[in-house]
Amino acid sequence: METDEALERVQVMRGKHRDSGPLFGPLPGFRLGDVVAYEFQLPDRFEPWPGRTLIERTFVLLDVGVSFANPCWVRARNPDGTLVEMDLMGRDSWYVDLVAADVEGKRYTFRDLHIDAIVPTDGRHYRMLDLDEYADAMTSGNLSLKELLLDCCRFELDRRGNVLEMQPRRNRCAATGNPGEGGGRSPQAS
């Protein structure tokens, strides 16, 4: 792939939607066109898949507000002592997040918007995750009806996790009737 665009060094911060707590970062990243890529090392409470390190690499599609990573860990111990294990067949699955992006110069802040999906690369069906968190955000007032509709306009997956449609921010979202809001809440990066 040839391109006239230059690879640009950027700084990345991560956080949760409307969380006023401290952000995670700064993390080193790069931007090329509408894609930001960054990586970070997971803490020792995570155990990597055999033959992998704890370096997690994430890619963000700025025009649709979606981030994705191939998780490098097989299990993790939570601070309360509970153990979280990845599906053993999920070693080569993509973990997909809906995200909001705030851009200030060369600093990108990505905030998780509750809904996630795991998209296996072996032909199994994708799984939606954290819909309970999404419902809690709606119930508590942390997510408005307009935001819910915008998120629903983000992207459509078929039963195997193939992208059927991704609506960039600049497209119209029929659900809200507002031009320029058809891809969610990620601002068009300059």
MOPE-V580229 format. One record per pair of residues at least 12 apart in sequence whose C-alpha atoms are under 10 Angstrom apart, sorted by sequence separation. I is the first residue (numbers start at 1). J is the second residue. D is the distance in whole Angstrom. If there is no record, write none. Layout:
# MOPE-V580229
i = {I & I}
j = {J & J}
d = {D & D}
This chain:
# MOPE-V580229
i = {12 & 13 & 14 & 27 & 28 & 41 & 42 & 43 & 57 & 58 & 73 & 74 & 75 & 98 & 99 & 100 & 116 & 117 & 153 & 154 & 155 & 168 & 169 & 170 & 171 & 12 & 13 & 14 & 27 & 41 & 42 & 56 & 57 & 58 & 73 & 74 & 75 & 98 & 99 & 100 & 115 & 116 & 117 & 135 & 153 & 154 & 155 & 168 & 169 & 170 & 171 & 11 & 12 & 13 & 26 & 27 & 40 & 41 & 42 & 56 & 57 & 72 & 74 & 97 & 98 & 99 & 115 & 116 & 117 & 134 & 153 & 154 & 167 & 168 & 169 & 170 & 11 & 12 & 13 & 25 & 40 & 41 & 56 & 57 & 71 & 97 & 98 & 99 & 114 & 115 & 116 & 153 & 154 & 167 & 168 & 169 & 10 & 11 & 12 & 13 & 39 & 40 & 41 & 55 & 56 & 74 & 97 & 98 & 99 & 114 & 115 & 153 & 166 & 167 & 168 & 169 & 10 & 11 & 12 & 39 & 40 & 54 & 55 & 56 & 74 & 97 & 98 & 99 & 113 & 114 & 115 & 166 & 167 & 169 & 170 & 10 & 11 & 12 & 38 & 39 & 40 & 54 & 55 & 73 & 97 & 98 & 114 & 115 & 116 & 168 & 169 & 170 & 9 & 10 & 11 & 38 & 39 & 53 & 54 & 71 & 72 & 96 & 97 & 98 & 114 & 115 & 150 & 153 & 154 & 169 & 9 & 10 & 11 & 37 & 38 & 39 & 52 & 53 & 70 & 71 & 72 & 96 & 97 & 113 & 114 & 115 & 153 & 168 & 8 & 9 & 10 & 37 & 38 & 51 & 52 & 70 & 71 & 95 & 96 & 97 & 113 & 114 & 152 & 153 & 8 & 9 & 36 & 37 & 38 & 49 & 50 & 70 & 71 & 95 & 96 & 114 & 153 & 7 & 8 & 9 & 36 & 37 & 48 & 49 & 50 & 69 & 70 & 71 & 94 & 95 & 96 & 114 & 150 & 152 & 153 & 7 & 8 & 12 & 35 & 36 & 37 & 48 & 49 & 50 & 69 & 70 & 71 & 93 & 94 & 95 & 113 & 149 & 150 & 6 & 7 & 8 & 11 & 12 & 13 & 35 & 36 & 47 & 48 & 49 & 68 & 69 & 70 & 93 & 94 & 95 & 149 & 150 & 5 & 6 & 7 & 10 & 12 & 34 & 35 & 36 & 46 & 47 & 48 & 49 & 68 & 69 & 70 & 93 & 94 & 149 & 150 & 5 & 6 & 9 & 10 & 11 & 12 & 34 & 35 & 46 & 47 & 48 & 67 & 68 & 69 & 92 & 93 & 94 & 148 & 149 & 154 & 155 & 5 & 8 & 9 & 10 & 29 & 31 & 33 & 34 & 35 & 46 & 47 & 48 & 67 & 68 & 69 & 90 & 92 & 93 & 148 & 150 & 153 & 154 & 155 & 3 & 4 & 7 & 9 & 29 & 30 & 31 & 33 & 34 & 46 & 47 & 67 & 68 & 90 & 91 & 92 & 93 & 114 & 146 & 147 & 153 & 154 & 155 & 3 & 29 & 33 & 34 & 37 & 39 & 42 & 45 & 46 & 47 & 66 & 67 & 68 & 90 & 91 & 92 & 113 & 146 & 151 & 152 & 153 & 154 & 31 & 35 & 36 & 37 & 41 & 42 & 45 & 46 & 66 & 67 & 68 & 89 & 90 & 93 & 95 & 126 & 145 & 150 & 151 & 152 & 153 & 154 & 35 & 37 & 44 & 45 & 46 & 65 & 66 & 67 & 89 & 90 & 94 & 95 & 96 & 97 & 126 & 127 & 150 & 151 & 152 & 43 & 44 & 45 & 65 & 66 & 67 & 89 & 93 & 96 & 125 & 126 & 127 & 149 & 150 & 151 & 45 & 64 & 65 & 66 & 90 & 95 & 113 & 125 & 126 & 127 & 147 & 150 & 151 & 64 & 65 & 66 & 89 & 113 & 124 & 125 & 126 & 149 & 150 & 60 & 64 & 65 & 115 & 123 & 124 & 125 & 126 & 148 & 46 & 49 & 58 & 59 & 60 & 61 & 62 & 64 & 123 & 124 & 125 & 147 & 45 & 46 & 47 & 58 & 60 & 61 & 62 & 63 & 113 & 119 & 122 & 123 & 147 & 46 & 49 & 60 & 62 & 121 & 123 & 61 & 117 & 119 & 120 & 121 & 50 & 60 & 119 & 120 & 121 & 49 & 119 & 67 & 118 & 119 & 66 & 117 & 65 & 67 & 65 & 66 & 65 & 66 & 71 & 62 & 65 & 68 & 70 & 67 & 68 & 69 & 70 & 60 & 66 & 68 & 70 & 68 & 99 & 98 & 98 & 98 & 94 & 36 & 113 & 31 & 111 & 30 & 110 & 29 & 31 & 29 & 28 & 29 & 27 & 26 & 27 & 108 & 17 & 26 & 16 & 17 & 26 & 101 & 102 & 103 & 106 & 15 & 16 & 25 & 100 & 101 & 102 & 103 & 105 & 106 & 14 & 15 & 24 & 99 & 100 & 101 & 102 & 103 & 104 & 105 & 23 & 24 & 65 & 98 & 99 & 100 & 101 & 102 & 103 & 104 & 14 & 23 & 98 & 99 & 100 & 101 & 102 & 103 & 13 & 23 & 66 & 98 & 101 & 13 & 64 & 65 & 66 & 64 & 65 & 12 & 64 & 19 & 11 & 17 & 18 & 19 & 11 & 12 & 13 & 14 & 15 & 16 & 17 & 18 & 10 & 11 & 12 & 13 & 14 & 15 & 16 & 17 & 18 & 10 & 11 & 12 & 13 & 14 & 15 & 16 & 17 & 9 & 10 & 11 & 12 & 13 & 14 & 15 & 16 & 17 & 8 & 9 & 10 & 11 & 12 & 13 & 14 & 15 & 16 & 66 & 65 & 64 & 65 & 63 & 64 & 65 & 63 & 64 & 65 & 63 & 64 & 62 & 63 & 64 & 61 & 62 & 63 & 66 & 64 & 65 & 66 & 18 & 64 & 65 & 17 & 63 & 64 & 65 & 66 & 62 & 63 & 64 & 65 & 63 & 64 & 65 & 19 & 63 & 64 & 65 & 18 & 62 & 63 & 64 & 17 & 18 & 61 & 62 & 63 & 17 & 62 & 63 & 62 & 34 & 35 & 34 & 33 & 34 & 33}
j = {24 & 25 & 26 & 39 & 40 & 53 & 54 & 55 & 69 & 70 & 85 & 86 & 87 & 110 & 111 & 112 & 128 & 129 & 165 & 166 & 167 & 180 & 181 & 182 & 183 & 25 & 26 & 27 & 40 & 54 & 55 & 69 & 70 & 71 & 86 & 87 & 88 & 111 & 112 & 113 & 128 & 129 & 130 & 148 & 166 & 167 & 168 & 181 & 182 & 183 & 184 & 25 & 26 & 27 & 40 & 41 & 54 & 55 & 56 & 70 & 71 & 86 & 88 & 111 & 112 & 113 & 129 & 130 & 131 & 148 & 167 & 168 & 181 & 182 & 183 & 184 & 26 & 27 & 28 & 40 & 55 & 56 & 71 & 72 & 86 & 112 & 113 & 114 & 129 & 130 & 131 & 168 & 169 & 182 & 183 & 184 & 26 & 27 & 28 & 29 & 55 & 56 & 57 & 71 & 72 & 90 & 113 & 114 & 115 & 130 & 131 & 169 & 182 & 183 & 184 & 185 & 27 & 28 & 29 & 56 & 57 & 71 & 72 & 73 & 91 & 114 & 115 & 116 & 130 & 131 & 132 & 183 & 184 & 186 & 187 & 28 & 29 & 30 & 56 & 57 & 58 & 72 & 73 & 91 & 115 & 116 & 132 & 133 & 134 & 186 & 187 & 188 & 28 & 29 & 30 & 57 & 58 & 72 & 73 & 90 & 91 & 115 & 116 & 117 & 133 & 134 & 169 & 172 & 173 & 188 & 29 & 30 & 31 & 57 & 58 & 59 & 72 & 73 & 90 & 91 & 92 & 116 & 117 & 133 & 134 & 135 & 173 & 188 & 29 & 30 & 31 & 58 & 59 & 72 & 73 & 91 & 92 & 116 & 117 & 118 & 134 & 135 & 173 & 174 & 30 & 31 & 58 & 59 & 60 & 71 & 72 & 92 & 93 & 117 & 118 & 136 & 175 & 30 & 31 & 32 & 59 & 60 & 71 & 72 & 73 & 92 & 93 & 94 & 117 & 118 & 119 & 137 & 173 & 175 & 176 & 31 & 32 & 36 & 59 & 60 & 61 & 72 & 73 & 74 & 93 & 94 & 95 & 117 & 118 & 119 & 137 & 173 & 174 & 31 & 32 & 33 & 36 & 37 & 38 & 60 & 61 & 72 & 73 & 74 & 93 & 94 & 95 & 118 & 119 & 120 & 174 & 175 & 31 & 32 & 33 & 36 & 38 & 60 & 61 & 62 & 72 & 73 & 74 & 75 & 94 & 95 & 96 & 119 & 120 & 175 & 176 & 32 & 33 & 36 & 37 & 38 & 39 & 61 & 62 & 73 & 74 & 75 & 94 & 95 & 96 & 119 & 120 & 121 & 175 & 176 & 181 & 182 & 33 & 36 & 37 & 38 & 57 & 59 & 61 & 62 & 63 & 74 & 75 & 76 & 95 & 96 & 97 & 118 & 120 & 121 & 176 & 178 & 181 & 182 & 183 & 32 & 33 & 36 & 38 & 58 & 59 & 60 & 62 & 63 & 75 & 76 & 96 & 97 & 119 & 120 & 121 & 122 & 143 & 175 & 176 & 182 & 183 & 184 & 33 & 59 & 63 & 64 & 67 & 69 & 72 & 75 & 76 & 77 & 96 & 97 & 98 & 120 & 121 & 122 & 143 & 176 & 181 & 182 & 183 & 184 & 62 & 66 & 67 & 68 & 72 & 73 & 76 & 77 & 97 & 98 & 99 & 120 & 121 & 124 & 126 & 157 & 176 & 181 & 182 & 183 & 184 & 185 & 67 & 69 & 76 & 77 & 78 & 97 & 98 & 99 & 121 & 122 & 126 & 127 & 128 & 129 & 158 & 159 & 182 & 183 & 184 & 76 & 77 & 78 & 98 & 99 & 100 & 122 & 126 & 129 & 158 & 159 & 160 & 182 & 183 & 184 & 79 & 98 & 99 & 100 & 124 & 129 & 147 & 159 & 160 & 161 & 181 & 184 & 185 & 99 & 100 & 101 & 124 & 148 & 159 & 160 & 161 & 184 & 185 & 96 & 100 & 101 & 151 & 159 & 160 & 161 & 162 & 184 & 83 & 86 & 95 & 96 & 97 & 98 & 99 & 101 & 160 & 161 & 162 & 184 & 83 & 84 & 85 & 96 & 98 & 99 & 100 & 101 & 151 & 157 & 160 & 161 & 185 & 85 & 88 & 99 & 101 & 160 & 162 & 101 & 157 & 159 & 160 & 161 & 91 & 101 & 160 & 161 & 162 & 91 & 161 & 110 & 161 & 162 & 110 & 161 & 110 & 112 & 111 & 112 & 112 & 113 & 118 & 110 & 113 & 116 & 118 & 116 & 117 & 118 & 119 & 110 & 116 & 118 & 120 & 119 & 151 & 151 & 154 & 155 & 161 & 108 & 185 & 106 & 186 & 106 & 186 & 106 & 108 & 107 & 107 & 108 & 107 & 107 & 108 & 189 & 99 & 108 & 99 & 100 & 109 & 184 & 185 & 186 & 189 & 99 & 100 & 109 & 184 & 185 & 186 & 187 & 189 & 190 & 99 & 100 & 109 & 184 & 185 & 186 & 187 & 188 & 189 & 190 & 109 & 110 & 151 & 184 & 185 & 186 & 187 & 188 & 189 & 190 & 101 & 110 & 185 & 186 & 187 & 188 & 189 & 190 & 101 & 111 & 154 & 186 & 189 & 102 & 153 & 154 & 155 & 154 & 155 & 103 & 155 & 111 & 104 & 110 & 111 & 112 & 105 & 106 & 107 & 108 & 109 & 110 & 111 & 112 & 105 & 106 & 107 & 108 & 109 & 110 & 111 & 112 & 113 & 106 & 107 & 108 & 109 & 110 & 111 & 112 & 113 & 106 & 107 & 108 & 109 & 110 & 111 & 112 & 113 & 114 & 106 & 107 & 108 & 109 & 110 & 111 & 112 & 113 & 114 & 166 & 166 & 166 & 167 & 166 & 167 & 168 & 167 & 168 & 169 & 168 & 169 & 168 & 169 & 170 & 168 & 169 & 170 & 183 & 182 & 183 & 184 & 137 & 183 & 184 & 137 & 183 & 184 & 185 & 186 & 183 & 184 & 185 & 186 & 185 & 186 & 187 & 142 & 186 & 187 & 188 & 142 & 186 & 187 & 188 & 142 & 143 & 186 & 187 & 188 & 143 & 188 & 189 & 189 & 188 & 189 & 189 & 189 & 190 & 190}
d = {9 & 5 & 8 & 7 & 8 & 8 & 5 & 10 & 6 & 8 & 9 & 5 & 9 & 10 & 5 & 7 & 6 & 5 & 9 & 6 & 6 & 9 & 5 & 6 & 7 & 6 & 5 & 9 & 7 & 5 & 6 & 7 & 7 & 9 & 8 & 8 & 10 & 9 & 5 & 7 & 7 & 5 & 8 & 10 & 8 & 6 & 9 & 8 & 5 & 7 & 10 & 8 & 5 & 6 & 10 & 10 & 8 & 4 & 7 & 8 & 8 & 10 & 7 & 9 & 6 & 5 & 6 & 6 & 10 & 9 & 7 & 8 & 9 & 6 & 4 & 10 & 6 & 5 & 9 & 9 & 6 & 6 & 7 & 9 & 9 & 7 & 5 & 8 & 8 & 5 & 8 & 10 & 9 & 6 & 4 & 6 & 10 & 6 & 6 & 10 & 7 & 6 & 9 & 9 & 6 & 9 & 7 & 7 & 9 & 6 & 6 & 10 & 9 & 5 & 8 & 8 & 9 & 5 & 6 & 5 & 7 & 9 & 7 & 9 & 8 & 8 & 6 & 9 & 10 & 7 & 9 & 7 & 8 & 7 & 10 & 6 & 6 & 9 & 8 & 4 & 9 & 6 & 9 & 8 & 6 & 6 & 9 & 8 & 10 & 9 & 8 & 8 & 8 & 5 & 8 & 6 & 6 & 7 & 7 & 9 & 8 & 9 & 5 & 9 & 6 & 6 & 10 & 9 & 9 & 7 & 6 & 5 & 10 & 7 & 5 & 9 & 6 & 8 & 9 & 7 & 9 & 6 & 7 & 9 & 5 & 10 & 6 & 9 & 8 & 5 & 7 & 6 & 7 & 10 & 8 & 8 & 8 & 7 & 5 & 9 & 8 & 9 & 9 & 8 & 5 & 6 & 8 & 4 & 9 & 9 & 9 & 6 & 8 & 6 & 6 & 10 & 7 & 6 & 5 & 9 & 6 & 6 & 9 & 6 & 9 & 10 & 6 & 7 & 8 & 5 & 7 & 8 & 7 & 9 & 9 & 6 & 6 & 9 & 7 & 5 & 9 & 6 & 5 & 9 & 8 & 5 & 7 & 10 & 6 & 6 & 10 & 9 & 9 & 9 & 5 & 9 & 10 & 9 & 10 & 6 & 7 & 8 & 4 & 5 & 10 & 6 & 6 & 6 & 5 & 9 & 9 & 7 & 10 & 7 & 8 & 8 & 7 & 8 & 5 & 7 & 9 & 5 & 6 & 8 & 6 & 5 & 9 & 5 & 6 & 6 & 7 & 7 & 8 & 9 & 9 & 8 & 9 & 6 & 6 & 6 & 6 & 7 & 10 & 5 & 7 & 9 & 4 & 7 & 10 & 7 & 10 & 10 & 7 & 9 & 10 & 9 & 10 & 10 & 9 & 5 & 8 & 8 & 5 & 9 & 8 & 4 & 9 & 8 & 7 & 5 & 10 & 10 & 9 & 7 & 8 & 9 & 10 & 10 & 10 & 9 & 10 & 9 & 9 & 6 & 6 & 6 & 6 & 6 & 9 & 9 & 6 & 8 & 10 & 9 & 9 & 6 & 5 & 9 & 9 & 10 & 10 & 9 & 9 & 10 & 9 & 9 & 4 & 9 & 7 & 5 & 9 & 6 & 9 & 8 & 9 & 7 & 10 & 9 & 6 & 6 & 10 & 10 & 9 & 10 & 10 & 9 & 6 & 7 & 6 & 6 & 10 & 8 & 8 & 10 & 10 & 9 & 10 & 7 & 9 & 9 & 7 & 9 & 9 & 10 & 9 & 5 & 9 & 8 & 5 & 7 & 10 & 9 & 9 & 10 & 9 & 9 & 9 & 9 & 7 & 8 & 8 & 9 & 9 & 7 & 6 & 6 & 10 & 9 & 9 & 10 & 9 & 7 & 9 & 9 & 7 & 5 & 9 & 9 & 5 & 8 & 10 & 10 & 10 & 6 & 6 & 8 & 10 & 5 & 8 & 9 & 6 & 10 & 10 & 10 & 9 & 4 & 5 & 9 & 7 & 10 & 9 & 7 & 9 & 10 & 6 & 6 & 9 & 9 & 10 & 10 & 9 & 10 & 9 & 10 & 9 & 10 & 6 & 8 & 9 & 8 & 10 & 9 & 10 & 10 & 10 & 9 & 9 & 10 & 8 & 10 & 9 & 9 & 8 & 10 & 9 & 8 & 7 & 9 & 10 & 10 & 10 & 10 & 8 & 9 & 10 & 9 & 8 & 8 & 10 & 7 & 6 & 9 & 8 & 8 & 10 & 9 & 9 & 9 & 10 & 9 & 10 & 10 & 10 & 10 & 10 & 10 & 9 & 10 & 9 & 10 & 10 & 9 & 10 & 9 & 10 & 10 & 9 & 8 & 8 & 9 & 10 & 9 & 10 & 9 & 10 & 10 & 9 & 10 & 10 & 9 & 10 & 9 & 10 & 9 & 10 & 9 & 8 & 9 & 9 & 8 & 9 & 10 & 9 & 9 & 10 & 10 & 9 & 9 & 8 & 7 & 7 & 7 & 9 & 10 & 10 & 10 & 9 & 9 & 5 & 5 & 7 & 9 & 9 & 8 & 8 & 10 & 9 & 9 & 8 & 5 & 6 & 9 & 7 & 10 & 9 & 9 & 10 & 7 & 8 & 9 & 8 & 8 & 10 & 9 & 8 & 10 & 9 & 10 & 10 & 8 & 9 & 7 & 10 & 10 & 8 & 9 & 10 & 9 & 8 & 10 & 9 & 9 & 8 & 9 & 8 & 8 & 5 & 9 & 9 & 6 & 6 & 6 & 6 & 6 & 5 & 5 & 9 & 5 & 5 & 5 & 5 & 5 & 5 & 5 & 5 & 8 & 6 & 6 & 6 & 6 & 6 & 6 & 7 & 8 & 9 & 10 & 7 & 8 & 7 & 8 & 8 & 10 & 8 & 9 & 10 & 7 & 10 & 9 & 6 & 8 & 8 & 5 & 8 & 5 & 6 & 9 & 6 & 9 & 10 & 9 & 8 & 10 & 9 & 7 & 9 & 10 & 5 & 7 & 9 & 7 & 7 & 7 & 9 & 10 & 9 & 9 & 5 & 10 & 7 & 9 & 10 & 7 & 9 & 10 & 7 & 7 & 8 & 9 & 8 & 9 & 10 & 8 & 6 & 9 & 7 & 8 & 7 & 9 & 10 & 8 & 9 & 9 & 10}
